[in-house]
Amino acid sequence: MKPAAPVDLQEQEQDVLASSLDRFSGMVWRKPRARRNYRFDLAILVNPDEEMPPSDKEALKRFEKAGRKLGINVEQITRRDYMRIPEYDGLFIRETTAIDHHTYRFARKAEAEGLVVIDDPVSILRCTNKVYLADLLKNNKVPTPKTLILSKDQKDAVEQVINELGFPAVIKIPDGAFSRGVNKAEDEKSLREGLRELFKQSALNATRLIGNGLYDVDIKQSGNRVTG
């Protein structure tokens, strides 16, 4: 036996070669894996570029593995997949949430489409509103560090912090998350600077926490004192 080029074959031999190649190409060399039918499809919203995500890559892999064991097809999506939300049965948000943010829009869209949503829009509203949380925990007698609610027009804000909290003191905006909008004041100077900077960020946060619409903030006046 010796190798030969197809051009050296006679017409009858070429037909035999072609038939042999067809049979060879059509052979199944291994049994194909049966496609698994999942009960549900779950989308996990992530931001690959987020520096401090709620779940890292390893945690996301474990979510996918746990989902397969439960018969749930888990797929990671990003903000570009907004229009694909109706394709799924549930949405699991593993990106830092905020009100004026696409994560909140994803939650509302998914809820409107009938998906199971974690975190749901109401939870996002509540958890990003530090004023609401402080009042909720206080009314339900849940132990927390002493908390003061300060306003931009409050002239004695610095003195109140010094007298009631002391130093060091942690100051934060109403809708901050993952250490964003949070400062630590070690003395009166850093406290004044921190308050001045944070008040710039939260001028409209009282209304943004409610949603998109036309809102007003009620002002009550007693003598020379005004409160919202």
C-alpha positions as CSV (number, residue, x, y, z in Angstrom):
1,M,0.0,0.0,0.0
2,K,1.1,3.5,-0.7
3,P,-0.5,7.0,-0.4
4,A,-2.2,8.3,-3.6
5,A,-3.7,11.7,-4.5
6,P,-7.4,11.8,-5.5
7,V,-6.5,13.1,-8.9
8,D,-4.7,9.8,-9.6
9,L,-7.9,7.8,-9.1
10,Q,-10.0,6.6,-12.0
11,E,-13.7,7.6,-12.2
12,Q,-15.0,4.4,-10.6
13,E,-12.4,4.6,-7.8
14,Q,-13.4,8.2,-7.1
15,D,-17.1,7.1,-6.7
16,V,-16.0,4.5,-4.2
17,L,-13.9,7.1,-2.3
18,A,-16.8,9.5,-2.2
19,S,-19.2,6.9,-0.9
20,S,-16.7,5.9,1.8
21,L,-16.3,9.5,2.9
22,D,-20.1,9.9,3.2
23,R,-20.4,6.8,5.4
24,F,-17.5,7.9,7.6
25,S,-18.8,11.5,8.0
26,G,-22.2,10.3,9.0
27,M,-21.1,7.9,11.7
28,V,-21.9,8.8,15.4
29,W,-18.7,8.3,17.3
30,R,-20.1,9.1,20.7
31,K,-23.6,9.3,22.2
32,P,-24.6,13.0,22.3
33,R,-25.4,14.4,25.7
34,A,-29.1,14.7,26.3
35,R,-30.2,18.3,26.6
36,R,-31.4,18.9,30.2
37,N,-34.8,20.4,30.6
38,Y,-34.9,23.0,33.3
39,R,-38.0,23.9,35.3
40,F,-37.2,27.6,35.5
41,D,-34.9,30.2,34.0
42,L,-33.2,32.6,36.3
43,A,-31.3,35.8,35.3
44,I,-28.6,37.2,37.5
45,L,-27.9,40.9,36.9
46,V,-24.2,41.6,37.3
47,N,-21.8,44.4,36.5
48,P,-18.4,42.8,35.5
49,D,-16.7,46.2,36.0
50,E,-18.0,46.8,39.5
51,E,-15.2,47.2,42.0
52,M,-17.1,46.0,45.1
53,P,-19.9,43.8,43.8
54,P,-22.4,42.1,46.3
55,S,-21.2,38.7,44.9
56,D,-17.8,37.9,43.5
57,K,-17.1,35.6,40.5
58,E,-16.7,32.5,42.8
59,A,-20.0,33.2,44.5
60,L,-21.8,33.6,41.1
61,K,-20.4,30.2,40.0
62,R,-21.8,28.6,43.1
63,F,-25.2,30.2,42.4
64,E,-25.1,28.6,39.0
65,K,-24.1,25.2,40.4
66,A,-26.8,25.3,43.0
67,G,-29.4,26.3,40.4
68,R,-28.6,23.3,38.2
69,K,-29.1,21.0,41.2
70,L,-32.5,22.5,41.7
71,G,-33.5,22.3,38.0
72,I,-33.0,26.0,37.4
73,N,-31.1,27.4,34.4
74,V,-29.0,30.3,35.7
75,E,-27.7,32.9,33.3
76,Q,-25.7,36.1,34.0
77,I,-27.0,39.2,32.3
78,T,-25.9,42.9,32.3
79,R,-27.6,46.2,31.9
80,R,-27.6,45.7,28.1
81,D,-30.1,42.8,28.5
82,Y,-33.0,45.0,29.7
83,M,-35.3,43.9,26.9
84,R,-34.7,40.2,27.6
85,I,-36.2,40.3,31.0
86,P,-39.5,38.7,29.9
87,E,-37.5,35.6,28.8
88,Y,-36.9,34.6,32.4
89,D,-39.0,33.4,35.4
90,G,-36.9,35.2,38.0
91,L,-34.4,38.0,38.4
92,F,-31.6,38.0,41.0
93,I,-29.9,41.3,41.3
94,R,-26.2,40.9,42.2
95,E,-25.2,44.5,41.5
96,T,-25.2,47.4,44.0
97,T,-28.7,48.8,43.9
98,A,-29.8,52.4,43.9
99,I,-33.0,54.4,43.1
100,D,-31.7,56.6,40.3
101,H,-30.0,53.6,38.7
102,H,-30.7,50.8,36.1
103,T,-30.9,48.2,38.9
104,Y,-34.1,49.8,40.1
105,R,-35.5,49.9,36.6
106,F,-34.7,46.3,36.1
107,A,-36.5,45.4,39.3
108,R,-39.6,47.3,38.4
109,K,-39.6,45.9,34.8
110,A,-39.2,42.3,36.1
111,E,-41.9,42.7,38.7
112,A,-44.3,44.2,36.1
113,E,-43.6,41.1,33.9
114,G,-44.5,38.8,36.7
115,L,-41.0,37.6,37.6
116,V,-39.9,36.7,41.0
117,V,-37.5,39.5,41.9
118,I,-34.7,39.7,44.5
119,D,-34.3,42.6,45.5
120,D,-37.8,43.8,44.7
121,P,-38.4,47.5,44.0
122,V,-40.0,48.1,47.4
123,S,-37.1,46.5,49.2
124,I,-34.7,48.7,47.2
125,L,-36.6,51.8,48.1
126,R,-36.6,50.9,51.8
127,C,-33.0,49.7,52.1
128,T,-31.5,52.6,50.3
129,N,-33.4,55.1,52.5
130,K,-31.3,55.5,55.6
131,V,-33.9,57.9,57.1
132,Y,-36.6,55.3,56.7
133,L,-34.4,52.5,58.1
134,A,-33.4,54.5,61.2
135,D,-37.0,55.3,62.0
136,L,-38.1,51.7,61.3
137,L,-35.5,50.1,63.6
138,K,-36.1,52.7,66.3
139,N,-39.9,52.1,66.3
140,N,-39.4,48.4,66.5
141,K,-36.9,48.7,69.3
142,V,-34.0,47.1,67.4
143,P,-30.7,48.0,69.0
144,T,-28.6,50.3,66.8
145,P,-25.8,52.8,67.2
146,K,-27.1,56.2,68.2
147,T,-28.3,58.0,65.1
148,L,-29.1,61.6,64.3
149,I,-31.0,62.9,61.2
150,L,-29.5,66.2,60.1
151,S,-30.7,68.7,57.5
152,K,-28.8,71.2,55.4
153,D,-30.5,74.2,57.0
154,Q,-29.9,73.0,60.5
155,K,-27.6,75.6,62.1
156,D,-26.8,73.5,65.2
157,A,-26.0,70.3,63.3
158,V,-22.3,70.3,64.2
159,E,-23.0,71.1,67.8
160,Q,-25.6,68.4,68.0
161,V,-23.2,65.7,66.7
162,I,-20.5,66.8,69.1
163,N,-22.8,66.9,72.2
164,E,-24.8,63.8,71.5
165,L,-22.4,61.5,69.6
166,G,-18.9,62.7,70.1
167,F,-15.9,61.5,68.0
168,P,-15.3,59.6,65.9
169,A,-18.6,60.0,64.1
170,V,-19.8,58.4,60.9
171,I,-21.8,60.6,58.5
172,K,-23.6,59.4,55.5
173,I,-26.1,60.5,52.8
174,P,-29.7,59.0,52.9
175,D,-29.2,56.7,49.9
176,G,-25.5,55.7,50.1
177,A,-24.4,52.0,49.7
178,F,-21.2,50.0,50.0
179,S,-19.3,52.9,51.7
180,R,-20.2,55.4,49.0
181,G,-21.4,58.6,50.5
182,V,-20.0,57.7,53.9
183,N,-17.3,59.8,55.8
184,K,-15.7,59.3,59.1
185,A,-15.2,62.5,61.2
186,E,-12.4,62.4,63.8
187,D,-12.8,66.0,64.9
188,E,-14.9,69.2,64.4
189,K,-13.0,70.3,61.3
190,S,-13.4,67.0,59.5
191,L,-17.0,66.9,60.6
192,R,-17.8,70.3,59.1
193,E,-16.0,69.4,55.9
194,G,-17.8,66.1,55.6
195,L,-21.2,67.5,56.2
196,R,-20.6,70.3,53.7
197,E,-19.6,67.7,51.0
198,L,-22.4,65.3,51.8
199,F,-25.1,67.9,51.9
200,K,-24.1,68.8,48.3
201,Q,-24.9,65.3,47.2
202,S,-28.3,65.0,49.0
203,A,-30.1,68.2,48.2
204,L,-32.8,66.2,46.2
205,N,-32.5,62.8,47.8
206,A,-35.6,63.2,49.9
207,T,-37.8,63.2,46.8
208,R,-35.7,60.9,44.6
209,L,-36.2,58.1,47.1
210,I,-39.9,58.1,46.4
211,G,-39.7,57.7,42.6
212,N,-40.2,59.5,39.3
213,G,-42.9,62.2,39.5
214,L,-43.8,65.6,40.7
215,Y,-43.4,65.9,44.5
216,D,-43.1,68.5,47.1
217,V,-41.5,68.5,50.6
218,D,-43.8,69.8,53.4
219,I,-42.2,72.6,55.4
220,K,-43.4,73.3,59.0
221,Q,-42.5,76.6,60.6
222,S,-42.7,77.4,64.3
223,G,-41.3,80.9,65.1
224,N,-37.9,81.0,63.5
225,R,-37.5,77.3,63.3
226,V,-38.3,75.4,60.1
227,T,-38.5,71.7,59.7
228,G,-39.2,69.4,56.7
